[in-house]
Amino acid sequence: MEQSLKSNVEMWKILQERDYFATHPCYRQEDGSLLTKASDDQIIERFMDLAAKKRVAVIGCGYGRDVAVIAPKVGHVWGIDVSELILGKAVAYLRERGCDNFTPVLAERWKEDLPGGLDLVYSCIVFQHLTRELVRDYILNIPGKLAPHGEVLCQFADMEYGTRDAGLEHPHEPSVRWNRQDIEALVAESGLNLYALERQPIEGHGDWWWAHFGPAAR
Ligand SMILES: C[S@@+](CC[C@H](N)C(=O)[O-])C[C@H]1O[C@@H](n2cnc3c(N)ncnc32)[C@H](O)[C@@H]1O
């Protein structure tokens, strides 16, 4: 990773050392176990035929919750996250569920270690937690990893309580705002074509944005 990039990866490593998911109200269930419910496969299927995808990358895979519903439907999944600690948890979680088609990738090495020829790059509930520069770095370098008809489906957030960028003062879970214009400009800068940009209002909070894009003309 370039030295000059403003990055909060170190903050996220600390959050994972503090057992981020097991202490987070969205992921910790009443009985203390981690949330297993995920509908990412259905979300993706609203935009494309997931079963046709052989090579898939998931940015910010966490402990494997979203990969667990994607991996059984595709050829192979590479999951990117910040540390060996959380990636090890993902490998274990996925093995328990019979998914042996998963390869973990460290965020700081994704450009070197993530293979090319990808049919799909997917990310959900991640980009609002990264510095703007890290998100830009992903989007601008993804084109080099895609197959000619590869596709990208990424979720952004524009929450009312969000901020323009992530601070680096202390480990925390930021909510970085991306609006329609920001997302359109970023995809245009990547040279990819925006196929769809869907707004999903979350009452009392703001908007989720689903950006679907890729190299092929449509
Ligand atoms: C809110 S969790 C979502 C996890 C998963 N997508 C899910 O929905 O269960 C955000 C994840 O992004 C990871 N993350 C933070 N910075 C990252 C980066 N630069 N690259 C990849 N993942 C990152 C965090 O460690 C965390 O596992």
The ligand as a Tripos MOL2 file, in Angstrom:
@<TRIPOS>MOLECULE
LIG
   27    29     1     0     0
SMALL
NO_CHARGES

@<TRIPOS>ATOM
      1 C1        -19.2020   -3.6660    9.1880 C.3       1 LIG1
      2 S1        -18.0720   -4.9360    8.7950 S.3       1 LIG1
      3 C2        -18.9440   -5.7930    7.4630 C.3       1 LIG1
      4 C3        -18.4600   -7.1980    7.2800 C.3       1 LIG1
      5 C4        -19.2110   -7.9990    6.2320 C.3       1 LIG1
      6 N1        -19.2330   -7.3640    4.9400 N.3       1 LIG1
      7 C5        -20.6230   -8.2680    6.7020 C.2       1 LIG1
      8 O1        -21.5540   -7.6100    6.2320 O.co2     1 LIG1
      9 O2        -20.7890   -9.1460    7.5590 O.co2     1 LIG1
     10 C6        -16.7690   -4.0690    7.9310 C.3       1 LIG1
     11 C7        -15.5560   -4.9440    7.6470 C.3       1 LIG1
     12 O3        -14.6460   -4.1930    6.8120 O.3       1 LIG1
     13 C8        -13.3380   -4.5150    7.2290 C.3       1 LIG1
     14 N2        -12.3920   -3.5010    6.7400 N.ar      1 LIG1
     15 C9        -11.9970   -2.3510    7.3290 C.ar      1 LIG1
     16 N3        -11.0860   -1.7110    6.5640 N.ar      1 LIG1
     17 C10       -10.9170   -2.4770    5.4560 C.ar      1 LIG1
     18 C11       -10.1110   -2.3570    4.2830 C.ar      1 LIG1
     19 N4         -9.3060   -1.3020    4.0770 N.pl3     1 LIG1
     20 N5        -10.1990   -3.3160    3.3490 N.ar      1 LIG1
     21 C12       -11.0080   -4.3860    3.5280 C.ar      1 LIG1
     22 N6        -11.7880   -4.5580    4.6150 N.ar      1 LIG1
     23 C13       -11.7410   -3.6180    5.5660 C.ar      1 LIG1
     24 C14       -13.4660   -4.5720    8.7300 C.3       1 LIG1
     25 O4        -12.3650   -5.1970    9.3480 O.3       1 LIG1
     26 C15       -14.7760   -5.3360    8.8790 C.3       1 LIG1
     27 O5        -14.5680   -6.7320    8.9030 O.3       1 LIG1
@<TRIPOS>BOND
     1     1     2 1
     2     2     3 1
     3     2    10 1
     4     3     4 1
     5     4     5 1
     6     5     6 1
     7     5     7 1
     8     7     8 2
     9     7     9 1
    10    10    11 1
    11    11    12 1
    12    11    26 1
    13    12    13 1
    14    13    14 1
    15    13    24 1
    16    14    15 ar
    17    14    23 ar
    18    15    16 ar
    19    16    17 ar
    20    17    18 ar
    21    17    23 ar
    22    18    19 1
    23    18    20 ar
    24    20    21 ar
    25    21    22 ar
    26    22    23 ar
    27    24    25 1
    28    24    26 1
    29    26    27 1
@<TRIPOS>SUBSTRUCTURE
     1 LIG1         1 GROUP 0 **** ****
